[in-house]
Amino acid sequence: MDTPRTSGRGHLVVYLGAAAGVGKTYAMLGEARLAAGEGVDLVVGYLEPHGRRATEDRARGLERAPVMSPGPGGRAGTEPDVPWILGRRPSVVLIDELAHAYATGEPPRRRHQDVRELLDHGIDVWTTLNVQHLEGLGPRVRRLTGVEVRETVPDHLVHAADEIRLVDLAPDALRERIARGLVYPGDRIPQALDGFFTVANLTALRALVLHELAEVAAARFAAVTGEHLPTQAQRVLAALDGRPGDAAVLREAGRVGRRVGGDLLVLLVDTGGGGPAARRRLEDLAALAETLGATVLRRREDDAAAATAGEAVVQAATRIVLPRPRVEGMGGLLALRPLARLLRAVPGVTVELVEVREAPDTRPPGG
């Protein structure tokens, strides 16, 4: 049985994920059930199940705080009743969706302000957050996904959390969950899969989560030891989609990797174009990559530039090696657009362009 805290600030636990549907609330409720079973005085202060039956089922049996109406312009009974929680004074309270902004007030009150108030009164708070809602990541999220996020949380609140628990799900697994109707109602599924929840967007957001956690860990390591973690090793990413001449680009990437003493990663993107010949070249490139000691990554994606940008972030690539686009006449300038998008998506990463011969590279893999 836990002892109610009589003084001091409450502890903040953040369940952090890349996007809606990865299972943050579900994971939080699972740990809450275990804690309540061990005698922890715990209350669900606010839950947003989004109509997901599994989430509602997992909350069953836990004490629920009343909810209140935010006033004109808001949905009835959709905000935590903070005065009630303060009067009840549990050891732990669950407050879902940390970044939510209430409909009333100017400026509107935000849920993280309620969380701060609960923490100030010595109550531990467990909460959920998607990485795109971190205020400082707004420009990067906009650049990577094209989405403007309006509900945000100050970075320092999350960075100062007593614990950040990663809730992770691979992009393909999340898309499958959405397609099965486990995240959104049926009429919203096509829009979700074709809009925000593309593989490229989810890959980029997942990389942001991992990068954010690494930064927090490095800062805490420095605070405890007074030392900084070693600088990042060189990682060379060759991005190829099976065009003639890609073998030459791959060999050059191998030379770059040896020159900088870094790891060689080879991303093979099947865009669906080029037919059987392109697929055969991709298999030949995979064999060549293995002879060079590279790690082979495969992606099925219509947009090769988006796939490359996402993988570069996930793999923490420091250099990207690509075939140089051929620009012939004014119409050829269109060939530069994917490269321009890639450069905007990976600022700070060195991009090397390899001149490709006009004739296809017919040398056998490893030659």
C-alpha positions as CSV (number, residue, x, y, z in Angstrom):
1,M,0.0,0.0,0.0
2,D,1.4,3.4,-1.0
3,T,1.6,6.3,1.5
4,P,-0.1,9.5,0.4
5,R,2.4,12.3,-0.2
6,T,2.1,15.1,2.2
7,S,4.4,17.6,0.6
8,G,6.6,18.1,-2.4
9,R,6.0,18.2,-6.1
10,G,4.3,15.2,-7.9
11,H,6.1,13.0,-10.4
12,L,5.3,13.3,-14.1
13,V,5.3,10.2,-16.3
14,V,4.8,10.8,-20.1
15,Y,3.8,8.0,-22.4
16,L,5.3,9.2,-25.7
17,G,4.5,7.9,-29.2
18,A,5.0,8.8,-32.8
19,A,1.3,9.2,-33.7
20,A,-2.3,8.4,-32.7
21,G,-3.1,4.7,-32.5
22,V,0.3,3.4,-31.4
23,G,-1.2,2.4,-28.1
24,K,-0.1,5.1,-25.6
25,T,-3.4,5.2,-23.6
26,Y,-3.8,1.5,-23.7
27,A,-0.3,1.0,-22.3
28,M,-0.9,3.6,-19.6
29,L,-4.1,1.9,-18.6
30,G,-2.4,-1.5,-18.4
31,E,0.2,-0.2,-16.0
32,A,-2.5,1.6,-14.1
33,R,-4.4,-1.6,-13.5
34,L,-1.2,-3.3,-12.2
35,A,-0.5,-0.4,-9.9
36,A,-4.1,-0.3,-8.6
37,G,-3.9,-4.0,-8.0
38,E,-0.8,-3.4,-5.8
39,G,-2.7,-0.9,-3.7
40,V,-1.7,2.4,-5.3
41,D,-4.4,5.0,-4.7
42,L,-5.0,5.8,-8.4
43,V,-7.8,7.7,-10.2
44,V,-8.5,8.1,-14.0
45,G,-8.8,11.9,-14.1
46,Y,-9.5,12.1,-17.8
47,L,-9.7,9.5,-20.5
48,E,-10.2,10.0,-24.3
49,P,-10.9,6.5,-25.7
50,H,-11.9,7.9,-29.2
51,G,-14.6,5.2,-29.3
52,R,-12.0,2.4,-29.1
53,R,-13.7,-0.5,-27.3
54,A,-10.4,-2.1,-26.2
55,T,-9.4,1.2,-24.5
56,E,-12.7,1.4,-22.7
57,D,-12.5,-2.2,-21.6
58,R,-9.0,-1.7,-20.1
59,A,-10.3,1.2,-18.0
60,R,-13.1,-0.8,-16.6
61,G,-12.7,-1.3,-12.8
62,L,-10.5,1.7,-12.3
63,E,-11.9,4.7,-10.3
64,R,-13.0,7.5,-12.7
65,A,-13.1,11.1,-11.7
66,P,-16.0,13.2,-12.9
67,V,-15.6,15.3,-16.0
68,M,-16.8,18.8,-16.5
69,S,-18.0,21.1,-19.3
70,P,-15.5,23.6,-20.5
71,G,-18.2,26.2,-21.1
72,P,-19.7,27.7,-24.3
73,G,-18.1,26.4,-27.4
74,G,-16.8,23.2,-26.0
75,R,-18.1,19.7,-25.9
76,A,-20.1,18.9,-22.7
77,G,-18.3,16.9,-20.1
78,T,-15.0,16.7,-21.9
79,E,-12.4,18.2,-19.5
80,P,-11.0,16.9,-16.2
81,D,-12.5,18.2,-13.0
82,V,-9.4,19.5,-11.4
83,P,-11.0,20.8,-8.2
84,W,-12.6,17.4,-7.6
85,I,-9.2,15.7,-8.1
86,L,-7.5,18.1,-5.8
87,G,-10.2,17.4,-3.2
88,R,-9.9,13.6,-3.7
89,R,-6.1,13.8,-3.6
90,P,-5.1,10.4,-5.0
91,S,-1.4,9.4,-5.2
92,V,-1.6,9.0,-9.0
93,V,-4.0,10.5,-11.5
94,L,-4.2,9.7,-15.2
95,I,-4.7,12.6,-17.6
96,D,-5.0,11.6,-21.3
97,E,-3.9,13.8,-24.2
98,L,-1.5,16.3,-22.6
99,A,-1.4,18.7,-25.6
100,H,-5.2,19.4,-25.7
101,A,-6.4,23.0,-25.7
102,Y,-9.7,23.9,-24.1
103,A,-12.3,25.7,-26.2
104,T,-12.8,28.6,-23.8
105,G,-10.7,31.5,-22.6
106,E,-8.4,33.9,-24.4
107,P,-5.8,32.6,-24.7
108,P,-7.5,29.2,-24.3
109,R,-6.4,27.1,-21.3
110,R,-4.4,24.0,-22.1
111,R,-4.4,20.7,-20.4
112,H,-0.8,20.8,-19.5
113,Q,-1.7,23.8,-17.2
114,D,-4.0,21.5,-15.3
115,V,-1.2,18.9,-15.1
116,R,1.2,21.5,-13.7
117,E,-1.4,22.4,-11.1
118,L,-1.9,18.8,-10.0
119,L,1.9,18.3,-9.9
120,D,2.3,21.4,-7.7
121,H,-0.2,19.9,-5.2
122,G,2.0,16.8,-4.9
123,I,-0.1,14.4,-7.1
124,D,1.7,12.2,-9.5
125,V,0.4,12.5,-13.1
126,W,0.6,9.9,-15.8
127,T,-0.2,11.4,-19.3
128,T,0.1,10.7,-23.0
129,L,1.6,12.7,-25.9
130,N,2.4,12.4,-29.6
131,V,5.8,13.7,-30.5
132,Q,4.5,16.2,-33.1
133,H,2.9,18.2,-30.3
134,L,6.2,19.2,-28.8
135,E,6.4,23.0,-29.4
136,G,10.1,23.1,-30.4
137,L,9.6,20.4,-33.1
138,G,6.9,22.4,-35.0
139,P,9.1,23.5,-37.9
140,R,10.6,20.1,-38.3
141,V,7.2,18.4,-38.2
142,R,5.8,20.9,-40.8
143,R,8.8,20.3,-43.0
144,L,8.7,16.5,-42.8
145,T,4.9,16.0,-43.0
146,G,3.5,19.2,-44.3
147,V,1.2,19.4,-41.3
148,E,0.8,22.4,-39.1
149,V,0.3,21.3,-35.5
150,R,-1.7,23.9,-33.4
151,E,-2.0,22.1,-30.0
152,T,1.5,22.1,-28.5
153,V,3.3,21.4,-25.2
154,P,6.4,23.3,-24.1
155,D,9.5,21.1,-24.6
156,H,10.9,21.8,-21.1
157,L,7.8,20.2,-19.4
158,V,8.3,16.9,-21.2
159,H,12.1,17.0,-20.9
160,A,11.8,17.5,-17.1
161,A,9.4,14.6,-16.7
162,D,10.5,12.1,-14.1
163,E,10.0,9.3,-16.7
164,I,9.3,9.1,-20.4
165,R,7.9,5.8,-21.5
166,L,8.2,5.1,-25.3
167,V,5.2,3.4,-26.9
168,D,6.4,2.3,-30.3
169,L,4.8,0.7,-33.3
170,A,6.3,0.2,-36.8
171,P,4.6,2.3,-39.5
172,D,3.3,-0.8,-41.4
173,A,1.8,-2.2,-38.2
174,L,0.1,1.1,-37.4
175,R,-1.3,1.4,-40.9
176,E,-2.6,-2.2,-40.6
177,R,-4.3,-1.3,-37.3
178,I,-5.9,1.7,-39.0
179,A,-7.0,-0.3,-42.0
180,R,-8.7,-2.8,-39.6
181,G,-10.8,0.0,-38.0
182,L,-9.0,-0.2,-34.7
183,V,-8.0,3.5,-34.6
184,Y,-10.6,5.4,-36.6
185,P,-14.2,4.7,-37.8
186,G,-14.6,3.2,-41.2
187,D,-15.5,6.5,-43.0
188,R,-12.2,8.1,-41.8
189,I,-9.9,5.2,-42.7
190,P,-9.1,6.1,-46.4
191,Q,-8.4,9.8,-45.5
192,A,-6.1,8.7,-42.6
193,L,-4.1,6.2,-44.7
194,D,-3.7,8.5,-47.7
195,G,-3.2,11.7,-45.6
196,F,-1.2,12.0,-42.4
197,F,-0.6,8.3,-41.8
198,T,1.6,7.6,-44.8
199,V,4.7,5.4,-44.4
200,A,6.9,8.4,-45.0
201,N,5.2,10.5,-42.4
202,L,5.1,7.8,-39.8
203,T,8.8,6.9,-40.4
204,A,9.8,10.5,-40.0
205,L,7.7,10.9,-36.8
206,R,9.1,7.7,-35.3
207,A,12.6,9.0,-36.0
208,L,11.7,12.2,-34.2
209,V,10.6,10.3,-31.1
210,L,13.9,8.3,-31.0
211,H,15.9,11.5,-31.6
212,E,14.1,13.3,-28.8
213,L,14.6,10.5,-26.3
214,A,18.3,10.4,-27.2
215,E,18.6,14.1,-26.6
216,V,16.9,13.8,-23.2
217,A,19.1,10.9,-22.3
218,A,22.3,12.7,-23.3
219,A,21.3,15.8,-21.4
220,R,20.6,13.8,-18.2
221,F,23.9,11.9,-18.7
222,A,25.8,15.2,-18.8
223,A,23.9,16.5,-15.8
224,V,24.8,13.4,-13.7
225,T,28.4,12.9,-14.9
226,G,29.5,16.2,-16.1
227,E,30.5,14.5,-19.3
228,H,29.1,14.5,-22.8
229,L,28.3,11.4,-24.8
230,P,30.7,10.6,-27.7
231,T,30.0,12.4,-30.9
232,Q,27.9,10.6,-33.6
233,A,29.7,8.1,-35.8
234,Q,29.7,8.6,-39.6
235,R,26.8,6.7,-41.3
236,V,26.7,6.7,-45.1
237,L,23.3,6.0,-46.7
238,A,23.1,5.1,-50.4
239,A,19.6,5.5,-51.8
240,L,18.8,3.6,-55.0
241,D,15.6,2.7,-56.9
242,G,16.9,0.3,-59.5
243,R,17.8,2.6,-62.3
244,P,20.5,1.9,-64.8
245,G,23.8,3.1,-63.4
246,D,22.9,2.5,-59.7
247,A,25.6,0.0,-59.3
248,A,28.2,2.7,-60.0
249,V,26.6,4.9,-57.4
250,L,26.7,2.0,-54.9
251,R,30.4,1.4,-55.5
252,E,31.1,5.1,-54.9
253,A,29.1,5.0,-51.7
254,G,31.3,2.1,-50.6
255,R,34.4,4.3,-51.3
256,V,32.8,7.2,-49.3
257,G,32.1,4.8,-46.4
258,R,35.7,3.6,-46.4
259,R,37.1,7.2,-46.7
260,V,35.1,8.5,-43.6
261,G,35.4,5.2,-41.7
262,G,31.7,4.9,-41.3
263,D,28.9,2.3,-41.6
264,L,27.4,1.8,-45.1
265,L,23.7,1.5,-45.4
266,V,22.0,0.8,-48.7
267,L,18.3,1.8,-49.1
268,L,16.6,0.0,-52.0
269,V,13.3,1.7,-52.9
270,D,10.9,-0.2,-55.0
271,T,8.7,2.6,-56.5
272,G,6.8,0.2,-58.7
273,G,8.2,1.9,-61.8
274,G,10.7,0.4,-64.3
275,G,9.0,-3.0,-64.4
276,P,10.8,-6.3,-64.1
277,A,14.1,-4.9,-65.2
278,A,14.1,-2.5,-62.3
279,R,13.3,-5.2,-59.8
280,R,16.1,-7.4,-61.2
281,R,18.5,-4.5,-60.8
282,L,17.3,-4.1,-57.2
283,E,18.2,-7.7,-56.5
284,D,21.6,-7.3,-58.1
285,L,22.2,-4.2,-56.0
286,A,21.3,-6.1,-52.9
287,A,23.9,-8.8,-53.8
288,L,26.5,-6.1,-54.5
289,A,25.8,-4.3,-51.2
290,E,26.4,-7.5,-49.3
291,T,29.8,-7.9,-50.9
292,L,30.6,-4.4,-49.8
293,G,29.7,-5.3,-46.2
294,A,26.6,-2.9,-46.2
295,T,23.4,-3.2,-44.3
296,V,20.6,-3.5,-46.8
297,L,17.3,-1.7,-46.2
298,R,14.2,-2.3,-48.4
299,R,11.2,0.0,-48.8
300,R,8.1,-0.1,-51.0
301,E,7.2,3.5,-51.6
302,D,6.0,5.6,-54.6
303,D,8.0,8.6,-53.4
304,A,11.7,7.6,-53.3
305,A,12.7,11.1,-52.0
306,A,10.3,10.8,-49.0
307,A,11.5,7.2,-48.3
308,T,15.1,8.4,-48.4
309,A,14.4,11.3,-46.1
310,G,12.6,9.2,-43.6
311,E,15.2,6.5,-43.5
312,A,18.0,9.0,-43.2
313,V,16.4,10.4,-40.0
314,V,15.7,6.9,-38.6
315,Q,19.2,5.6,-39.3
316,A,20.8,8.9,-38.2
317,A,22.7,9.1,-41.5
318,T,25.4,11.7,-41.7
319,R,25.9,11.4,-45.5
320,I,23.6,10.4,-48.3
321,V,24.9,9.3,-51.7
322,L,22.6,9.6,-54.7
323,P,22.8,9.5,-58.5
324,R,23.0,13.0,-59.9
325,P,19.7,13.9,-61.6
326,R,20.0,14.5,-65.3
327,V,18.8,18.0,-66.2
328,E,18.2,18.5,-70.0
329,G,16.4,21.7,-71.0
330,M,13.7,23.6,-69.0
331,G,11.6,20.5,-68.6
332,G,14.6,18.7,-67.0
333,L,14.4,21.1,-64.1
334,L,11.5,19.0,-62.8
335,A,14.0,16.3,-62.1
336,L,15.5,18.5,-59.4
337,R,12.3,18.8,-57.3
338,P,12.7,15.5,-55.4
339,L,16.3,16.4,-54.6
340,A,15.2,19.8,-53.3
341,R,12.6,18.2,-51.1
342,L,15.1,15.8,-49.7
343,L,17.6,18.6,-48.9
344,R,14.9,20.5,-47.0
345,A,14.0,17.4,-45.1
346,V,17.5,16.5,-43.9
347,P,19.2,19.8,-43.0
348,G,22.8,19.2,-41.7
349,V,23.2,15.9,-43.6
350,T,25.9,15.9,-46.3
351,V,24.4,14.8,-49.7
352,E,26.8,13.6,-52.4
353,L,25.7,13.2,-56.0
354,V,27.4,10.7,-58.2
355,E,27.5,11.3,-62.0
356,V,26.0,8.3,-63.8
357,R,27.0,7.2,-67.3
358,E,24.4,7.4,-70.0
359,A,24.7,3.7,-70.8
360,P,23.4,1.2,-68.2
361,D,26.0,-0.2,-65.9
362,T,26.2,-3.9,-67.0
363,R,29.0,-5.0,-64.8
364,P,28.1,-8.0,-62.6
365,P,27.5,-7.4,-58.9
366,G,30.8,-7.2,-57.1
367,G,32.7,-6.4,-60.2
